[in-house]
Amino acid sequence: MFYRFAVAVVRAVLYFIMPMTVIGKEKIVYDKGVLLAGNHQSMWDAIFVALAYKKKMNFMAKKELFKFKPFGALLSALGAFPVDRGAADLKAVKTALGILKGGKPMLMFPEGTRVREGEQAEIKNGVAMFALKTQTPIQPISLFGGFRPFRRTYVVFGDPIAYTHYYGQKLDSTVLSAVSDDVICQIRKNAEDAKKVLAKQ
């Protein structure tokens, strides 16, 4: 499969140049659909998650990246699908819902854009909306570290969260914001907890 081949090549190339440590491997969900939700600090985030997750996942990528057809074809083969970030992209929404309803993993970044460590950004409700509409658990992922050559990057998988008490309810802004805020809080907490453990080693 091309996806596995591509991941293997990237893993081999980055092994020494951009080393990675995965924390919480035992928590990773593989046997059912899951919405992987991570913080977004670098253009490398999706790549590091793909290397850590070890199963083909789908993810949104801005439509501009698909304009150059060879590169667009490569992105599609790697599980990406285009989204128009400047408009209400119903096609992308239907694609995402179909992926999750089909029991497949999908990666999203609640912050919606790259945010440096220590900075704050408005949290988008997309992760909450997709998870609740499809009744899919959310697995928080915390990324931190170098994101630069010869600096180690850490990928921390937290416990998956199923917001079952919201299933079947009307998904108004209050509900979506509550779930979105909880997810980003879990992402940040898991990062801080991992840093404390690493500091003691």
C-alpha positions as CSV (number, residue, x, y, z in Angstrom):
1,M,0.0,0.0,0.0
2,F,1.3,3.4,-1.0
3,Y,0.4,5.0,2.4
4,R,2.5,2.5,4.4
5,F,5.4,2.8,1.9
6,A,5.3,6.6,2.2
7,V,5.2,6.6,6.0
8,A,8.0,4.1,6.1
9,V,10.2,6.3,3.9
10,V,9.4,9.4,5.9
11,R,10.1,7.6,9.2
12,A,13.5,6.4,7.9
13,V,14.4,9.9,6.7
14,L,13.4,11.6,9.9
15,Y,14.7,9.0,12.3
16,F,18.0,10.8,12.9
17,I,17.1,14.3,11.6
18,M,13.9,14.9,13.6
19,P,13.7,12.3,16.4
20,M,10.3,11.5,17.9
21,T,9.1,10.0,21.1
22,V,5.6,8.7,21.5
23,I,4.0,8.6,24.9
24,G,0.8,6.8,25.7
25,K,1.0,4.1,23.0
26,E,-1.2,1.8,25.1
27,K,-4.0,4.4,24.9
28,I,-4.1,4.6,21.1
29,V,-7.4,3.6,19.5
30,Y,-7.1,1.3,16.5
31,D,-10.1,-1.0,16.7
32,K,-12.9,1.6,16.0
33,G,-13.5,5.0,14.6
34,V,-11.9,7.9,16.5
35,L,-11.4,11.6,16.0
36,L,-7.8,12.4,16.7
37,A,-7.6,16.0,18.1
38,G,-4.2,17.6,18.5
39,N,-2.7,21.0,19.2
40,H,-1.2,22.7,16.1
41,Q,2.3,24.3,16.5
42,S,4.1,23.3,13.3
43,M,3.6,22.3,9.7
44,W,5.0,18.9,10.8
45,D,2.2,18.1,13.2
46,A,0.1,15.9,10.9
47,I,3.3,14.1,9.8
48,F,4.4,13.3,13.4
49,V,0.9,12.1,14.2
50,A,0.8,9.9,11.1
51,L,4.2,8.4,12.1
52,A,3.0,7.7,15.6
53,Y,-0.5,6.4,14.9
54,K,0.7,3.6,12.5
55,K,-2.7,3.3,10.8
56,K,-3.9,5.3,7.8
57,M,-5.9,8.2,8.9
58,N,-7.7,11.0,7.1
59,F,-7.2,14.7,7.5
60,M,-8.3,18.0,6.1
61,A,-5.8,20.1,4.1
62,K,-6.4,23.6,2.6
63,K,-7.6,23.4,-1.0
64,E,-4.8,25.5,-2.2
65,L,-2.4,22.6,-1.7
66,F,-4.3,20.5,-4.2
67,K,-4.0,23.0,-7.1
68,F,-0.7,21.4,-8.3
69,K,-2.2,18.1,-9.4
70,P,0.8,15.8,-8.7
71,F,1.1,17.1,-5.2
72,G,-2.7,17.0,-4.8
73,A,-2.6,13.3,-5.9
74,L,0.1,12.6,-3.3
75,L,-1.9,14.3,-0.5
76,S,-5.0,12.3,-1.5
77,A,-3.1,9.0,-1.4
78,L,-1.9,10.0,2.1
79,G,-5.5,10.4,3.3
80,A,-6.0,14.1,2.9
81,F,-9.0,15.8,1.4
82,P,-9.5,19.5,0.5
83,V,-11.3,22.1,2.5
84,D,-12.0,25.7,1.7
85,R,-11.1,27.4,4.9
86,G,-12.6,30.7,3.8
87,A,-16.1,29.5,3.3
88,A,-18.7,27.0,4.6
89,D,-17.4,23.9,2.7
90,L,-20.3,21.5,2.7
91,K,-18.4,19.0,0.5
92,A,-15.6,18.8,3.1
93,V,-18.1,18.5,5.9
94,K,-19.9,15.6,4.2
95,T,-16.6,13.9,3.5
96,A,-15.5,14.2,7.2
97,L,-18.9,12.9,8.5
98,G,-18.7,10.0,6.1
99,I,-15.2,9.0,7.3
100,L,-16.2,9.0,10.9
101,K,-19.5,7.2,10.3
102,G,-17.6,4.6,8.4
103,G,-15.5,3.9,11.6
104,K,-12.3,5.4,10.2
105,P,-9.8,7.6,12.1
106,M,-9.6,11.3,11.2
107,L,-7.2,13.9,12.5
108,M,-8.2,17.5,13.2
109,F,-6.7,20.5,15.0
110,P,-9.3,22.3,17.3
111,E,-7.2,25.5,17.1
112,G,-7.7,25.6,13.3
113,T,-4.4,27.3,12.7
114,R,-0.8,27.0,13.9
115,V,-0.4,28.4,17.5
116,R,3.0,28.7,19.1
117,E,3.5,27.2,22.6
118,G,2.3,29.6,25.3
119,E,0.0,31.5,22.9
120,Q,-3.8,31.4,22.8
121,A,-6.2,31.1,19.9
122,E,-9.9,30.9,19.4
123,I,-10.9,27.3,19.6
124,K,-13.0,26.1,16.7
125,N,-16.1,23.9,17.2
126,G,-15.5,21.6,14.3
127,V,-14.0,18.7,16.3
128,A,-16.9,18.8,18.8
129,M,-19.5,19.0,16.0
130,F,-18.1,16.1,14.0
131,A,-17.6,13.9,17.1
132,L,-21.1,14.5,18.5
133,K,-22.9,14.1,15.2
134,T,-21.3,10.8,14.5
135,Q,-21.0,9.7,18.2
136,T,-17.3,9.2,17.8
137,P,-14.9,9.3,20.7
138,I,-12.2,12.0,20.7
139,Q,-8.6,11.1,21.4
140,P,-6.6,14.2,22.6
141,I,-3.0,14.4,21.2
142,S,-0.4,16.7,22.6
143,L,2.6,17.7,20.5
144,F,5.6,19.6,21.9
145,G,9.3,19.8,21.5
146,G,11.7,20.9,18.8
147,F,9.9,20.7,15.5
148,R,13.4,21.4,14.1
149,P,16.3,19.3,12.9
150,F,18.1,17.4,15.7
151,R,15.5,18.4,18.3
152,R,13.3,15.7,19.8
153,T,9.5,16.1,19.3
154,Y,7.1,14.4,21.7
155,V,3.6,13.0,20.7
156,V,1.4,12.3,23.7
157,F,-1.8,10.3,23.3
158,G,-4.4,10.8,26.0
159,D,-7.3,8.7,27.0
160,P,-10.1,8.7,24.4
161,I,-13.2,10.6,25.5
162,A,-16.7,9.7,24.5
163,Y,-19.1,12.6,25.3
164,T,-22.0,10.3,25.5
165,H,-24.1,12.6,27.7
166,Y,-24.4,14.9,24.7
167,Y,-25.4,12.3,22.2
168,G,-28.8,12.9,20.8
169,Q,-29.0,16.4,22.1
170,K,-29.4,19.6,20.1
171,L,-25.9,20.7,19.2
172,D,-26.1,24.4,20.0
173,S,-23.2,26.7,20.5
174,T,-23.2,26.1,24.3
175,V,-22.8,22.3,23.9
176,L,-20.2,22.6,21.1
177,S,-18.1,25.2,23.1
178,A,-18.2,23.1,26.2
179,V,-16.8,20.0,24.4
180,S,-14.3,22.1,22.4
181,D,-13.0,23.7,25.6
182,D,-12.8,20.4,27.4
183,V,-10.8,18.8,24.5
184,I,-8.2,21.6,24.4
185,C,-7.9,21.6,28.2
186,Q,-7.2,17.8,28.0
187,I,-4.6,18.4,25.3
188,R,-2.8,21.0,27.4
189,K,-3.0,19.1,30.6
190,N,-1.6,15.9,29.0
191,A,1.3,18.0,27.7
192,E,2.1,19.5,31.1
193,D,1.8,16.1,32.8
194,A,4.2,14.6,30.3
195,K,6.7,17.4,30.7
196,K,6.7,16.9,34.5
197,V,7.5,13.2,34.1
198,L,10.2,13.9,31.5
199,A,11.8,16.5,33.8
200,K,12.2,13.9,36.5
201,Q,14.1,11.5,34.2
